[in-house]
Amino acid sequence: MLNPDQWKTITGLVEWLDRQNGRDQHEISMRLLKLVEEAGEAAQAYIGMQGQNPRKGVTHTRADVADELCDVIVTAAVALASITHAEPSSILDAKLAKIAARAEATV
């Protein structure tokens, strides 16, 4: 899913966060909560793209939603790399293979 250069960037972000904030239980919790925050922002952008709030109308574009979804992906990858001692890319690859196998089994 993420290529080696992207994982290198993710690792660099984790190292930067570790230098700034450490990696204790509280910090891990904050990284997971950041993921929830980013998912909420993606939902907010989608709602805005649909114009669901009559008072506000259409406030976001498809590009805004895509940008927020990228934030979700990056934040999830940072959280994954922060909580595991194994190579996060292998964990993601294994999970993706399981999901793909399940999908293929239902075809």
C-alpha positions as CSV (number, residue, x, y, z in Angstrom):
1,M,0.0,0.0,0.0
2,L,2.7,2.5,1.0
3,N,5.9,2.3,-0.9
4,P,9.3,2.1,0.9
5,D,10.0,5.8,0.4
6,Q,6.6,6.6,2.0
7,W,7.4,4.3,5.0
8,K,10.7,6.0,5.3
9,T,8.9,9.3,5.6
10,I,6.4,7.8,8.1
11,T,9.4,6.5,10.2
12,G,10.9,10.0,10.1
13,L,7.6,11.5,11.4
14,V,7.5,8.9,14.2
15,E,11.1,9.7,15.2
16,W,10.3,13.5,15.1
17,L,7.2,13.0,17.3
18,D,9.3,10.7,19.7
19,R,11.9,13.5,20.0
20,Q,9.2,16.1,20.7
21,N,6.8,14.2,22.9
22,G,8.4,10.8,23.8
23,R,6.5,7.6,23.3
24,D,4.9,6.8,26.6
25,Q,1.3,5.5,27.0
26,H,-0.1,9.0,27.0
27,E,1.6,9.9,23.8
28,I,0.4,6.7,22.1
29,S,-3.1,7.5,23.2
30,M,-2.7,11.0,21.7
31,R,-1.6,9.5,18.4
32,L,-4.6,7.3,18.3
33,L,-6.9,10.2,19.2
34,K,-5.3,12.2,16.4
35,L,-6.5,9.5,14.0
36,V,-10.0,9.9,15.3
37,E,-9.7,13.7,14.9
38,E,-8.5,13.3,11.3
39,A,-11.3,10.9,10.5
40,G,-13.8,13.4,11.8
41,E,-12.3,16.1,9.6
42,A,-12.7,13.8,6.6
43,A,-16.3,13.3,7.5
44,Q,-16.8,17.0,8.0
45,A,-15.3,17.7,4.5
46,Y,-17.6,15.1,2.9
47,I,-20.6,16.6,4.6
48,G,-19.5,20.0,3.4
49,M,-19.1,18.7,-0.1
50,Q,-22.6,17.3,-0.1
51,G,-24.0,20.6,1.2
52,Q,-25.8,18.8,4.1
53,N,-25.9,21.9,6.3
54,P,-28.6,24.1,4.8
55,R,-27.2,27.1,6.6
56,K,-23.7,26.7,5.2
57,G,-24.4,25.1,1.8
58,V,-21.6,23.5,-0.1
59,T,-18.4,24.3,1.7
60,H,-15.9,21.7,0.5
61,T,-14.7,20.1,-2.7
62,R,-13.8,16.5,-3.6
63,A,-10.2,17.6,-3.4
64,D,-10.8,18.8,0.2
65,V,-12.2,15.3,1.0
66,A,-9.2,13.6,-0.7
67,D,-6.8,15.8,1.3
68,E,-8.4,14.9,4.6
69,L,-8.4,11.2,3.7
70,C,-4.7,11.5,3.0
71,D,-4.3,13.0,6.5
72,V,-6.2,9.9,7.9
73,I,-3.9,7.5,6.0
74,V,-0.7,9.3,7.2
75,T,-1.9,9.5,10.8
76,A,-2.9,5.9,10.8
77,A,0.5,4.9,9.5
78,V,2.2,7.0,12.1
79,A,0.1,5.4,14.8
80,L,0.8,1.9,13.5
81,A,4.5,2.5,13.4
82,S,4.3,3.9,16.9
83,I,2.7,0.9,18.5
84,T,4.5,-2.0,16.9
85,H,7.9,-3.4,17.3
86,A,7.6,-5.3,14.0
87,E,8.0,-3.7,10.6
88,P,4.7,-1.7,10.1
89,S,4.8,-2.3,6.4
90,S,4.7,-6.1,6.9
91,I,1.8,-5.7,9.3
92,L,-0.1,-3.6,6.8
93,D,0.7,-5.9,3.9
94,A,-0.5,-9.0,5.9
95,K,-3.8,-7.2,6.8
96,L,-4.4,-6.1,3.3
97,A,-3.8,-9.6,2.0
98,K,-6.4,-10.9,4.5
99,I,-8.9,-8.4,3.5
100,A,-8.3,-9.1,-0.2
101,A,-8.7,-12.8,0.4
102,R,-12.0,-12.2,2.2
103,A,-13.2,-10.1,-0.7
104,E,-12.2,-12.7,-3.3
105,A,-14.0,-15.4,-1.3
106,T,-17.3,-13.6,-1.6
107,V,-17.1,-13.2,-5.4
